[in-house]
Amino acid sequence: MPQSPCILILNGPNLNLLGTREPEVYGRDTLADVEALCQARAEHHGLLIDFRQSNREGDLVDWVQEARGRCSGIVVNAGAYTHTSVALLDALLAVQLPAVEVHLSNLFKREEFRHHSYISQAAIGLICGFGKDGYAYALDALASCLGCKEEA
Ligand code: DQA
């Protein structure tokens, strides 16, 4: 049996605080809840996930680089690095894996500095404003892109 494709799910700074961080913006679900949702969605598509979070930009860059040859796609919520990180954009462009950008909140209903994303240029698409469900939609999009068969 060939090994199931693995999706790297990257979470940037302050996402470890989900559940208590500005719940009126980000909801009451914790990052562990997001991971459980991703795990269930991935199983539905016959995918494996590698779910990670870091507050450090360099960790995120390293993990994107290491995904080459190991993972088949990336889901990325880069948190505030979305709006600042050319390094993360360059890493995503370098590995050339299909990537879906996710944000819990609707960036376009928020401050203007959140309207620009460096990540979008390297992503096949962007999902924002659906809370944690956005991660499941991102996995759906990657599964469709990778031609995965759904499990009954
Ligand atoms: C976020 C939106 C970013 O602007 C913010 O810095 C975050 C979370 C989101 O998921 O809505 O940390 O990426």
Backbone and ligand atoms as CSV (ligand in chain L), in Angstrom:
chain,resi,resn,atom,element,x,y,z
A,1,MET,N,N,0.837,-1.208,0.000
A,1,MET,CA,C,0.000,0.000,0.000
A,1,MET,C,C,0.868,1.254,0.000
A,2,PRO,N,N,0.644,2.193,-0.944
A,2,PRO,CA,C,1.441,3.406,-0.888
A,2,PRO,C,C,1.067,4.244,0.338
A,3,GLN,N,N,2.033,4.969,0.864
A,3,GLN,CA,C,1.828,5.837,2.042
A,3,GLN,C,C,0.869,6.970,1.684
A,4,SER,N,N,-0.068,7.322,2.616
A,4,SER,CA,C,-0.992,8.438,2.373
A,4,SER,C,C,-0.215,9.744,2.273
A,5,PRO,N,N,-0.679,10.667,1.412
A,5,PRO,CA,C,-0.003,11.964,1.342
A,5,PRO,C,C,-0.093,12.705,2.681
A,6,CYS,N,N,0.953,13.410,3.018
A,6,CYS,CA,C,0.991,14.165,4.273
A,6,CYS,C,C,0.861,15.668,3.994
A,7,ILE,N,N,0.032,16.327,4.788
A,7,ILE,CA,C,-0.154,17.768,4.675
A,7,ILE,C,C,0.449,18.440,5.907
A,8,LEU,N,N,1.341,19.377,5.670
A,8,LEU,CA,C,1.897,20.180,6.763
A,8,LEU,C,C,0.902,21.300,7.083
A,9,ILE,N,N,0.497,21.388,8.346
A,9,ILE,CA,C,-0.418,22.462,8.766
A,9,ILE,C,C,0.348,23.366,9.719
A,10,LEU,N,N,0.622,24.564,9.236
A,10,LEU,CA,C,1.487,25.495,9.959
A,10,LEU,C,C,0.678,26.594,10.626
A,11,ASN,N,N,0.975,26.842,11.881
A,11,ASN,CA,C,0.326,27.905,12.637
A,11,ASN,C,C,1.378,28.836,13.198
A,12,GLY,N,N,1.182,30.124,12.967
A,12,GLY,CA,C,2.170,31.113,13.381
A,12,GLY,C,C,1.924,31.682,14.770
A,13,PRO,N,N,2.512,32.835,15.041
A,13,PRO,CA,C,2.553,33.400,16.386
A,13,PRO,C,C,1.182,33.665,16.984
A,14,ASN,N,N,1.114,33.395,18.268
A,14,ASN,CA,C,-0.059,33.659,19.125
A,14,ASN,C,C,-1.228,32.706,18.890
A,15,LEU,N,N,-1.094,31.827,17.905
A,15,LEU,CA,C,-2.196,30.882,17.684
A,15,LEU,C,C,-2.219,29.797,18.767
A,16,ASN,N,N,-1.124,29.672,19.517
A,16,ASN,CA,C,-1.126,28.790,20.692
A,16,ASN,C,C,-2.088,29.304,21.767
A,17,LEU,N,N,-2.471,30.566,21.665
A,17,LEU,CA,C,-3.360,31.158,22.683
A,17,LEU,C,C,-4.836,31.061,22.314
A,18,LEU,N,N,-5.130,30.402,21.210
A,18,LEU,CA,C,-6.538,30.297,20.792
A,18,LEU,C,C,-7.384,29.730,21.928
A,19,GLY,N,N,-8.595,30.279,22.033
A,19,GLY,CA,C,-9.482,29.846,23.120
A,19,GLY,C,C,-9.601,30.934,24.163
A,20,THR,N,N,-8.455,31.595,24.422
A,20,THR,CA,C,-8.466,32.690,25.402
A,20,THR,C,C,-8.115,34.021,24.749
A,21,ARG,N,N,-7.510,33.968,23.562
A,21,ARG,CA,C,-7.058,35.188,22.895
A,21,ARG,C,C,-8.221,35.846,22.142
A,22,GLU,N,N,-8.577,37.059,22.513
A,22,GLU,CA,C,-9.632,37.811,21.827
A,22,GLU,C,C,-10.748,36.872,21.307
A,23,PRO,N,N,-11.458,36.204,22.192
A,23,PRO,CA,C,-12.457,35.215,21.726
A,23,PRO,C,C,-13.534,35.815,20.834
A,24,GLU,N,N,-13.790,37.124,20.977
A,24,GLU,CA,C,-14.810,37.759,20.127
A,24,GLU,C,C,-14.331,37.823,18.667
A,25,VAL,N,N,-13.006,37.734,18.462
A,25,VAL,CA,C,-12.448,37.739,17.100
A,25,VAL,C,C,-12.158,36.316,16.631
A,26,TYR,N,N,-11.525,35.508,17.524
A,26,TYR,CA,C,-10.997,34.206,17.101
A,26,TYR,C,C,-11.809,33.013,17.605
A,27,GLY,N,N,-12.842,33.267,18.411
A,27,GLY,CA,C,-13.667,32.175,18.903
A,27,GLY,C,C,-13.101,31.543,20.165
A,28,ARG,N,N,-13.799,30.514,20.655
A,28,ARG,CA,C,-13.432,29.886,21.939
A,28,ARG,C,C,-12.731,28.543,21.747
A,29,ASP,N,N,-12.606,28.106,20.496
A,29,ASP,CA,C,-11.908,26.844,20.260
A,29,ASP,C,C,-10.414,27.014,20.491
A,30,THR,N,N,-9.808,25.973,21.041
A,30,THR,CA,C,-8.360,25.997,21.270
A,30,THR,C,C,-7.641,25.447,20.032
A,31,LEU,N,N,-6.315,25.588,20.034
A,31,LEU,CA,C,-5.535,25.041,18.915
A,31,LEU,C,C,-5.659,23.514,18.886
A,32,ALA,N,N,-5.819,22.904,20.051
A,32,ALA,CA,C,-6.024,21.444,20.101
A,32,ALA,C,C,-7.348,21.078,19.424
A,33,ASP,N,N,-8.365,21.926,19.593
A,33,ASP,CA,C,-9.646,21.682,18.904
A,33,ASP,C,C,-9.461,21.779,17.388
A,34,VAL,N,N,-8.672,22.767,16.957
A,34,VAL,CA,C,-8.405,22.936,15.517
A,34,VAL,C,C,-7.680,21.697,14.996
A,35,GLU,N,N,-6.710,21.227,15.768
A,35,GLU,CA,C,-5.943,20.039,15.334
A,35,GLU,C,C,-6.869,18.825,15.224
A,36,ALA,N,N,-7.782,18.649,16.196
A,36,ALA,CA,C,-8.704,17.499,16.160
A,36,ALA,C,C,-9.601,17.577,14.921
A,37,LEU,N,N,-10.064,18.780,14.611
A,37,LEU,CA,C,-10.900,18.952,13.409
A,37,LEU,C,C,-10.101,18.583,12.151
A,38,CYS,N,N,-8.853,19.059,12.098
A,38,CYS,CA,C,-8.000,18.768,10.934
A,38,CYS,C,C,-7.745,17.271,10.810
A,39,GLN,N,N,-7.508,16.631,11.950
A,39,GLN,CA,C,-7.243,15.184,11.948
A,39,GLN,C,C,-8.431,14.432,11.353
A,40,ALA,N,N,-9.648,14.802,11.793
A,40,ALA,CA,C,-10.859,14.129,11.303
A,40,ALA,C,C,-11.044,14.378,9.809
A,41,ARG,N,N,-10.824,15.616,9.392
A,41,ARG,CA,C,-11.017,15.966,7.975
A,41,ARG,C,C,-9.992,15.258,7.102
A,42,ALA,N,N,-8.769,15.199,7.611
A,42,ALA,CA,C,-7.694,14.540,6.863
A,42,ALA,C,C,-8.011,13.054,6.688
A,43,GLU,N,N,-8.473,12.419,7.767
A,43,GLU,CA,C,-8.823,10.987,7.686
A,43,GLU,C,C,-9.903,10.759,6.639
A,44,HIS,N,N,-10.874,11.669,6.596
A,44,HIS,CA,C,-11.965,11.584,5.615
A,44,HIS,C,C,-11.412,11.553,4.187
A,45,HIS,N,N,-10.328,12.267,3.974
A,45,HIS,CA,C,-9.731,12.341,2.636
A,45,HIS,C,C,-8.579,11.347,2.443
A,46,GLY,N,N,-8.296,10.555,3.465
A,46,GLY,CA,C,-7.175,9.630,3.349
A,46,GLY,C,C,-5.830,10.340,3.366
A,47,LEU,N,N,-5.766,11.456,4.101
A,47,LEU,CA,C,-4.525,12.223,4.219
A,47,LEU,C,C,-3.945,12.070,5.627
A,48,LEU,N,N,-2.644,12.255,5.743
A,48,LEU,CA,C,-1.998,12.384,7.049
A,48,LEU,C,C,-1.735,13.864,7.286
A,49,ILE,N,N,-1.666,14.275,8.554
A,49,ILE,CA,C,-1.296,15.673,8.824
A,49,ILE,C,C,-0.103,15.750,9.766
A,50,ASP,N,N,0.636,16.810,9.595
A,50,ASP,CA,C,1.716,17.166,10.520
A,50,ASP,C,C,1.377,18.589,10.974
A,51,PHE,N,N,0.825,18.698,12.191
A,51,PHE,CA,C,0.227,19.954,12.681
A,51,PHE,C,C,1.225,20.646,13.611
A,52,ARG,N,N,1.614,21.868,13.274
A,52,ARG,CA,C,2.662,22.545,14.055
A,52,ARG,C,C,2.315,24.003,14.337
A,53,GLN,N,N,2.880,24.518,15.413
A,53,GLN,CA,C,2.732,25.957,15.744
A,53,GLN,C,C,4.051,26.472,16.280
A,54,SER,N,N,4.398,27.692,15.862
A,54,SER,CA,C,5.551,28.360,16.474
A,54,SER,C,C,5.332,29.865,16.504
A,55,ASN,N,N,5.916,30.484,17.518
A,55,ASN,CA,C,5.907,31.951,17.598
A,55,ASN,C,C,7.107,32.541,16.882
A,56,ARG,N,N,7.985,31.694,16.333
A,56,ARG,CA,C,9.220,32.161,15.700
A,56,ARG,C,C,9.184,31.977,14.179
A,57,GLU,N,N,9.470,33.065,13.496
A,57,GLU,CA,C,9.428,33.076,12.028
A,57,GLU,C,C,10.376,32.020,11.441
A,58,GLY,N,N,11.579,31.915,12.019
A,58,GLY,CA,C,12.584,30.984,11.489
A,58,GLY,C,C,12.116,29.532,11.566
A,59,ASP,N,N,11.378,29.190,12.617
A,59,ASP,CA,C,10.844,27.820,12.718
A,59,ASP,C,C,9.909,27.541,11.548
A,60,LEU,N,N,9.056,28.526,11.256
A,60,LEU,CA,C,8.073,28.334,10.173
A,60,LEU,C,C,8.798,28.170,8.843
A,61,VAL,N,N,9.831,28.989,8.630
A,61,VAL,CA,C,10.634,28.893,7.395
A,61,VAL,C,C,11.305,27.517,7.321
A,62,ASP,N,N,11.913,27.080,8.414
A,62,ASP,CA,C,12.584,25.757,8.434
A,62,ASP,C,C,11.585,24.646,8.107
A,63,TRP,N,N,10.403,24.718,8.701
A,63,TRP,CA,C,9.420,23.640,8.510
A,63,TRP,C,C,8.904,23.617,7.069
A,64,VAL,N,N,8.748,24.800,6.466
A,64,VAL,CA,C,8.347,24.824,5.046
A,64,VAL,C,C,9.456,24.179,4.208
A,65,GLN,N,N,10.701,24.550,4.455
A,65,GLN,CA,C,11.816,23.971,3.688
A,65,GLN,C,C,11.852,22.448,3.837
A,66,GLU,N,N,11.651,21.971,5.075
A,66,GLU,CA,C,11.732,20.526,5.336
A,66,GLU,C,C,10.565,19.755,4.721
A,67,ALA,N,N,9.500,20.489,4.344
A,67,ALA,CA,C,8.316,19.812,3.774
A,67,ALA,C,C,8.601,19.290,2.372
A,68,ARG,N,N,9.598,19.874,1.714
A,68,ARG,CA,C,9.879,19.435,0.338
A,68,ARG,C,C,10.302,17.953,0.343
A,69,GLY,N,N,9.619,17.163,-0.459
A,69,GLY,CA,C,9.951,15.738,-0.534
A,69,GLY,C,C,9.296,14.909,0.557
A,70,ARG,N,N,8.739,15.554,1.573
A,70,ARG,CA,C,8.152,14.854,2.726
A,70,ARG,C,C,6.630,15.021,2.749
A,71,CYS,N,N,6.169,16.216,2.310
A,71,CYS,CA,C,4.729,16.530,2.349
A,71,CYS,C,C,4.234,16.804,0.934
A,72,SER,N,N,2.906,16.663,0.776
A,72,SER,CA,C,2.315,16.880,-0.550
A,72,SER,C,C,1.625,18.234,-0.647
A,73,GLY,N,N,1.448,18.913,0.474
A,73,GLY,CA,C,0.784,20.211,0.459
A,73,GLY,C,C,0.924,20.874,1.812
A,74,ILE,N,N,0.540,22.143,1.852
A,74,ILE,CA,C,0.681,22.934,3.083
A,74,ILE,C,C,-0.593,23.737,3.313
A,75,VAL,N,N,-1.056,23.738,4.562
A,75,VAL,CA,C,-2.092,24.683,5.009
A,75,VAL,C,C,-1.369,25.656,5.930
A,76,VAL,N,N,-1.505,26.932,5.683
A,76,VAL,CA,C,-0.729,27.883,6.473
A,76,VAL,C,C,-1.583,29.027,7.006
A,77,ASN,N,N,-1.589,29.142,8.331
A,77,ASN,CA,C,-2.089,30.348,8.986
A,77,ASN,C,C,-0.870,30.960,9.667
A,78,ALA,N,N,-0.292,31.932,9.019
A,78,ALA,CA,C,0.971,32.500,9.499
A,78,ALA,C,C,0.760,33.573,10.566
A,79,GLY,N,N,-0.502,33.758,11.022
A,79,GLY,CA,C,-0.750,34.787,12.040
A,79,GLY,C,C,-0.240,36.129,11.537
A,80,ALA,N,N,0.366,36.891,12.421
A,80,ALA,CA,C,0.826,38.235,12.053
A,80,ALA,C,C,1.949,38.209,11.008
A,81,TYR,N,N,2.676,37.092,10.896
A,81,TYR,CA,C,3.732,37.017,9.858
A,81,TYR,C,C,3.152,37.062,8.447
A,82,THR,N,N,1.852,36.785,8.342
A,82,THR,CA,C,1.154,36.940,7.060
A,82,THR,C,C,1.440,38.305,6.441
A,83,HIS,N,N,1.442,39.307,7.323
A,83,HIS,CA,C,1.480,40.702,6.862
A,83,HIS,C,C,2.890,41.275,6.809
A,84,THR,N,N,3.879,40.461,7.203
A,84,THR,CA,C,5.251,41.001,7.304
A,84,THR,C,C,6.320,40.133,6.654
A,85,SER,N,N,6.051,38.833,6.460
A,85,SER,CA,C,7.178,37.925,6.221
A,85,SER,C,C,7.459,37.606,4.748
A,86,VAL,N,N,8.439,38.314,4.212
A,86,VAL,CA,C,8.947,37.977,2.875
A,86,VAL,C,C,9.683,36.634,2.955
A,87,ALA,N,N,10.302,36.357,4.103
A,87,ALA,CA,C,11.052,35.098,4.257
A,87,ALA,C,C,10.126,33.885,4.122
A,88,LEU,N,N,8.949,33.978,4.704
A,88,LEU,CA,C,8.011,32.856,4.613
A,88,LEU,C,C,7.453,32.743,3.189
A,89,LEU,N,N,7.176,33.877,2.564
A,89,LEU,CA,C,6.765,33.856,1.148
A,89,LEU,C,C,7.834,33.161,0.312
A,90,ASP,N,N,9.092,33.556,0.494
A,90,ASP,CA,C,10.182,32.976,-0.311
A,90,ASP,C,C,10.299,31.465,-0.080
A,91,ALA,N,N,10.132,31.045,1.171
A,91,ALA,CA,C,10.214,29.605,1.479
A,91,ALA,C,C,9.092,28.854,0.756
A,92,LEU,N,N,7.883,29.416,0.793
A,92,LEU,CA,C,6.742,28.762,0.123
A,92,LEU,C,C,6.952,28.724,-1.384
A,93,LEU,N,N,7.487,29.797,-1.937
A,93,LEU,CA,C,7.767,29.812,-3.382
A,93,LEU,C,C,8.851,28.796,-3.724
A,94,ALA,N,N,9.829,28.662,-2.840
A,94,ALA,CA,C,10.960,27.762,-3.107
A,94,ALA,C,C,10.530,26.302,-3.143
A,95,VAL,N,N,9.649,25.895,-2.228
A,95,VAL,CA,C,9.330,24.463,-2.158
A,95,VAL,C,C,8.309,24.037,-3.214
A,96,GLN,N,N,7.573,25.012,-3.731
A,96,GLN,CA,C,6.627,24.726,-4.825
A,96,GLN,C,C,5.641,23.604,-4.507
A,97,LEU,N,N,5.156,23.600,-3.267
A,97,LEU,CA,C,4.084,22.672,-2.898
A,97,LEU,C,C,2.760,23.431,-2.937
A,98,PRO,N,N,1.654,22.751,-3.280
A,98,PRO,CA,C,0.376,23.466,-3.222
A,98,PRO,C,C,0.094,23.911,-1.782
A,99,ALA,N,N,-0.191,25.197,-1.624
A,99,ALA,CA,C,-0.419,25.744,-0.280
A,99,ALA,C,C,-1.751,26.481,-0.255
A,100,VAL,N,N,-2.478,26.304,0.840
A,100,VAL,CA,C,-3.727,27.044,1.036
A,100,VAL,C,C,-3.548,27.913,2.283
A,101,GLU,N,N,-3.820,29.189,2.119
A,101,GLU,CA,C,-3.704,30.146,3.222
A,101,GLU,C,C,-5.029,30.213,3.972
A,102,VAL,N,N,-4.959,30.157,5.290
A,102,VAL,CA,C,-6.166,30.185,6.123
A,102,VAL,C,C,-6.045,31.270,7.180
A,103,HIS,N,N,-7.148,31.931,7.453
A,103,HIS,CA,C,-7.248,32.814,8.625
A,103,HIS,C,C,-8.588,32.581,9.280
A,104,LEU,N,N,-8.584,32.562,10.597
A,104,LEU,CA,C,-9.835,32.376,11.342
A,104,LEU,C,C,-10.772,33.562,11.112
A,105,SER,N,N,-10.212,34.748,11.183
A,105,SER,CA,C,-11.022,35.969,11.063
A,105,SER,C,C,-11.067,36.427,9.606
A,106,ASN,N,N,-12.063,37.256,9.312
A,106,ASN,CA,C,-12.139,37.855,7.974
A,106,ASN,C,C,-11.231,39.083,7.941
A,107,LEU,N,N,-10.055,38.905,7.326
A,107,LEU,CA,C,-9.035,39.968,7.332
A,107,LEU,C,C,-9.576,41.279,6.761
A,108,PHE,N,N,-10.504,41.172,5.829
A,108,PHE,CA,C,-10.952,42.362,5.090
A,108,PHE,C,C,-12.005,43.167,5.845
A,109,LYS,N,N,-12.446,42.637,6.973
A,109,LYS,CA,C,-13.355,43.390,7.854
A,109,LYS,C,C,-12.564,44.028,8.984
A,110,ARG,N,N,-11.246,43.879,8.937
A,110,ARG,CA,C,-10.412,44.320,10.058
A,110,ARG,C,C,-9.500,45.478,9.638
A,111,GLU,N,N,-8.508,45.784,10.470
A,111,GLU,CA,C,-7.622,46.926,10.202
A,111,GLU,C,C,-6.980,46.789,8.824
A,112,GLU,N,N,-6.668,47.934,8.234
A,112,GLU,CA,C,-6.136,47.931,6.873
A,112,GLU,C,C,-4.804,47.165,6.761
A,113,PHE,N,N,-3.976,47.195,7.819
A,113,PHE,CA,C,-2.681,46.506,7.715
A,113,PHE,C,C,-2.859,44.999,7.572
A,114,ARG,N,N,-4.052,44.487,7.908
A,114,ARG,CA,C,-4.287,43.045,7.742
A,114,ARG,C,C,-4.800,42.698,6.341
A,115,HIS,N,N,-5.044,43.711,5.511
A,115,HIS,CA,C,-5.608,43.442,4.186
A,115,HIS,C,C,-4.553,42.931,3.214
A,116,HIS,N,N,-3.279,43.183,3.539
A,116,HIS,CA,C,-2.221,42.687,2.649
A,116,HIS,C,C,-1.567,41.436,3.227
A,117,SER,N,N,-1.450,40.407,2.382
A,117,SER,CA,C,-0.780,39.172,2.786
A,117,SER,C,C,0.374,38.891,1.838
A,118,TYR,N,N,1.572,38.675,2.408
A,118,TYR,CA,C,2.704,38.218,1.589
A,118,TYR,C,C,2.508,36.765,1.152
A,119,ILE,N,N,1.777,35.999,1.995
A,119,ILE,CA,C,1.634,34.561,1.755
A,119,ILE,C,C,0.801,34.267,0.509
A,120,SER,N,N,-0.204,35.138,0.253
A,120,SER,CA,C,-1.174,34.858,-0.823
A,120,SER,C,C,-0.500,34.621,-2.166
A,121,GLN,N,N,0.613,35.294,-2.389
A,121,GLN,CA,C,1.304,35.166,-3.677
A,121,GLN,C,C,1.789,33.738,-3.927
A,122,ALA,N,N,2.001,32.987,-2.844
A,122,ALA,CA,C,2.501,31.611,-2.995
A,122,ALA,C,C,1.389,30.580,-2.806
A,123,ALA,N,N,0.153,31.055,-2.587
A,123,ALA,CA,C,-0.932,30.128,-2.260
A,123,ALA,C,C,-1.813,29.871,-3.475
A,124,ILE,N,N,-2.400,28.665,-3.512
A,124,ILE,CA,C,-3.374,28.424,-4.580
A,124,ILE,C,C,-4.679,29.124,-4.256
A,125,GLY,N,N,-4.926,29.397,-2.979
A,125,GLY,CA,C,-6.137,30.113,-2.593
A,125,GLY,C,C,-6.097,30.528,-1.140
A,126,LEU,N,N,-7.060,31.351,-0.780
A,126,LEU,CA,C,-7.128,31.944,0.564
A,126,LEU,C,C,-8.524,31.723,1.137
A,127,ILE,N,N,-8.589,31.251,2.374
A,127,ILE,CA,C,-9.876,31.056,3.056
A,127,ILE,C,C,-9.824,31.861,4.341
A,128,CYS,N,N,-10.726,32.794,4.525
A,128,CYS,CA,C,-10.712,33.547,5.775
A,128,CYS,C,C,-12.118,33.893,6.213
A,129,GLY,N,N,-12.296,33.959,7.542
A,129,GLY,CA,C,-13.569,34.415,8.087
A,129,GLY,C,C,-14.489,33.307,8.551
A,130,PHE,N,N,-14.069,32.046,8.446
A,130,PHE,CA,C,-14.941,30.923,8.823
A,130,PHE,C,C,-14.500,30.249,10.121
A,131,GLY,N,N,-13.671,30.943,10.899
A,131,GLY,CA,C,-13.194,30.336,12.146
A,131,GLY,C,C,-12.434,29.058,11.854
A,132,LYS,N,N,-12.531,28.103,12.794
A,132,LYS,CA,C,-11.718,26.882,12.621
A,132,LYS,C,C,-12.162,26.050,11.425
A,133,ASP,N,N,-13.414,26.211,10.988
A,133,ASP,CA,C,-13.873,25.457,9.810
A,133,ASP,C,C,-13.016,25.758,8.574
A,134,GLY,N,N,-12.408,26.923,8.544
A,134,GLY,CA,C,-11.559,27.287,7.415
A,134,GLY,C,C,-10.429,26.275,7.194
A,135,TYR,N,N,-9.928,25.674,8.287
A,135,TYR,CA,C,-8.867,24.665,8.151
A,135,TYR,C,C,-9.410,23.423,7.433
A,136,ALA,N,N,-10.657,23.049,7.781
A,136,ALA,CA,C,-11.273,21.878,7.122
A,136,ALA,C,C,-11.482,22.175,5.642
A,137,TYR,N,N,-11.927,23.407,5.336
A,137,TYR,CA,C,-12.129,23.768,3.929
A,137,TYR,C,C,-10.791,23.760,3.171
A,138,ALA,N,N,-9.751,24.169,3.852
A,138,ALA,CA,C,-8.426,24.167,3.215
A,138,ALA,C,C,-7.988,22.740,2.896
A,139,LEU,N,N,-8.260,21.809,3.811
A,139,LEU,CA,C,-7.926,20.398,3.550
A,139,LEU,C,C,-8.779,19.851,2.416
A,140,ASP,N,N,-10.063,20.267,2.357
A,140,ASP,CA,C,-10.926,19.854,1.240
A,140,ASP,C,C,-10.311,20.324,-0.081
A,141,ALA,N,N,-9.865,21.577,-0.094
A,141,ALA,CA,C,-9.300,22.146,-1.325
A,141,ALA,C,C,-8.030,21.407,-1.733
A,142,LEU,N,N,-7.172,21.106,-0.753
A,142,LEU,CA,C,-5.927,20.393,-1.084
A,142,LEU,C,C,-6.229,18.966,-1.543
A,143,ALA,N,N,-7.198,18.324,-0.882
A,143,ALA,CA,C,-7.555,16.954,-1.264
A,143,ALA,C,C,-8.039,16.940,-2.707
A,144,SER,N,N,-8.844,17.923,-3.064
A,144,SER,CA,C,-9.350,17.978,-4.427
A,144,SER,C,C,-8.198,18.236,-5.401
A,145,CYS,N,N,-7.319,19.107,-5.005
A,145,CYS,CA,C,-6.147,19.429,-5.836
A,145,CYS,C,C,-5.246,18.199,-6.025
A,146,LEU,N,N,-5.130,17.391,-4.973
A,146,LEU,CA,C,-4.248,16.210,-5.038
A,146,LEU,C,C,-4.978,14.990,-5.600
A,147,GLY,N,N,-6.291,15.146,-5.849
A,147,GLY,CA,C,-7.066,14.039,-6.416
A,147,GLY,C,C,-7.318,12.920,-5.437
A,148,CYS,N,N,-7.500,13.279,-4.140
A,148,CYS,CA,C,-7.747,12.247,-3.120
A,148,CYS,C,C,-9.163,11.703,-3.228
A,149,LYS,N,N,-9.293,10.426,-2.916
A,149,LYS,CA,C,-10.633,9.798,-2.887
A,149,LYS,C,C,-11.165,9.923,-1.465
A,150,GLU,N,N,-12.450,10.310,-1.333
A,150,GLU,CA,C,-13.061,10.425,-0.011
A,150,GLU,C,C,-13.348,9.043,0.552
A,151,GLU,N,N,-13.184,8.907,1.883
A,151,GLU,CA,C,-13.529,7.647,2.558
A,151,GLU,C,C,-15.019,7.672,2.873
A,152,ALA,N,N,-15.677,6.551,2.713
A,152,ALA,CA,C,-17.137,6.503,2.960
A,152,ALA,C,C,-17.424,6.694,4.439
L,1,DQA,C1,C,-5.006,35.619,11.844
L,1,DQA,C2,C,-5.168,37.058,11.369
L,1,DQA,C3,C,-3.874,37.827,11.560
L,1,DQA,O1,O,-4.037,39.173,11.120
L,1,DQA,C4,C,-3.494,37.846,13.030
L,1,DQA,O2,O,-2.262,38.508,13.215
L,1,DQA,C5,C,-3.466,36.488,13.630
L,1,DQA,C6,C,-4.535,35.552,13.281
L,1,DQA,C7,C,-6.347,34.833,11.753
L,1,DQA,O3,O,-6.293,33.610,11.812
L,1,DQA,O4,O,-7.418,35.445,11.654
L,1,DQA,O5,O,-2.637,36.180,14.463
L,1,DQA,O6,O,-4.074,34.953,11.006
